[in-house]
Amino acid sequence: MAYVALSEAEKTFILHGVEEDFRCDGRSRRDYRPMELETALVSNASGSARLRLANTDILVGIKTEIDVPDPLTPEFGKLEFFVDCSANATPEFEGRGGSDLAQELVLALENAYESPLAFDYRTLCLIPGQQCWKLYIDILILECGGNLHDAVSLAAKAALHNTKLPRVTASLLDAGVTDLIISDNPYDCTRLTIDTVPLLVTVCKIGDYCLVDPSAEEEVCSPVSIVVSVSMRNGEAFLSGSHMTGGGAMHRDTMRNCLDLGLSIGEQLNTLLAKMLKQEEERVGPKRPKTVGFLK
């Protein structure tokens, strides 16, 4: 996170606002800041999305290539995350200043996507044991305004929804060799199913209370936070993982309350993101051009 210098009086003011369920920007402990989402921004990527969560700005691009499956999981495809913290986001990211934060975000995403129940890797398999799709998910942090875990996971899920995989057909050659033919028609493609793709929800503990979507100032006041990974299956939310950040400790009952809050908020975020993606597609309109004349 970006470091924000706060005096003891400012920290006390934030703490009292959390206790009264009236934060500095007028939100309650369960509210998120304003959110803006755009998709299909990067023309040379298979899928892309840009998310603005108040002062936090995230850009995600996805590139695809055909690779060989892992011998231990011959029916699974591959995902690879990369996070880059732009030096324009905060002066602390200059040089290698953001490498630790980038590695933390990559590990959080890898752990969240690790379970086959959270992401179906079989949809990326072309020929079991021989060929599969490998997705490179590149995440660029343009501006850091707090709550990076949630913003990064939302942008990554939106980019996966926007990703288009070219249609692939296989033909059997001599000596049992399989030849893959990739369609060069940009409209002859398949889309990924993102219903079970997890979202990360950061629950911060400030004083005796827990809150979601912390600002950069609230993160400074929080001694410990728990990041909850929430996935949807058959219309119900379930916990697919969690980890703690910060140097503080958390009581067992407080942790249980944080997990329940994260699960509830994660379900609402999934519903909200699905609605935003639908509105974005309706705004952009149909992608396939209407054929006329002898092209029909």
Secondary structure, 3 states (H helix, E strand, C coil): CCCCCCCHHHHHHHHHHHHCCCCCCCCCCCCCCCEEEEECCCCCCCEEEEEEECCEEEEEEEEEEEECCCCCCCCCCEEEEEEEECCCCCHHHCCCCCHHHHHHHHHHHHHHHCCCCCCCHHHHEEECCCEEEEEEEEEEEEECCCCHHHHHHHHHHHHHHHCEEECEEEEECHHHCEEEEECCCCCCEEECCCCCCCEEEEEEEECCEEEECCCHHHHHHCCEEEEEEEEEECCEEEEEEEEEECCCCCCHHHHHHHHHHHHHHHHHHHHHHHHHHHHHHHHHCCCCCCCCHHHC
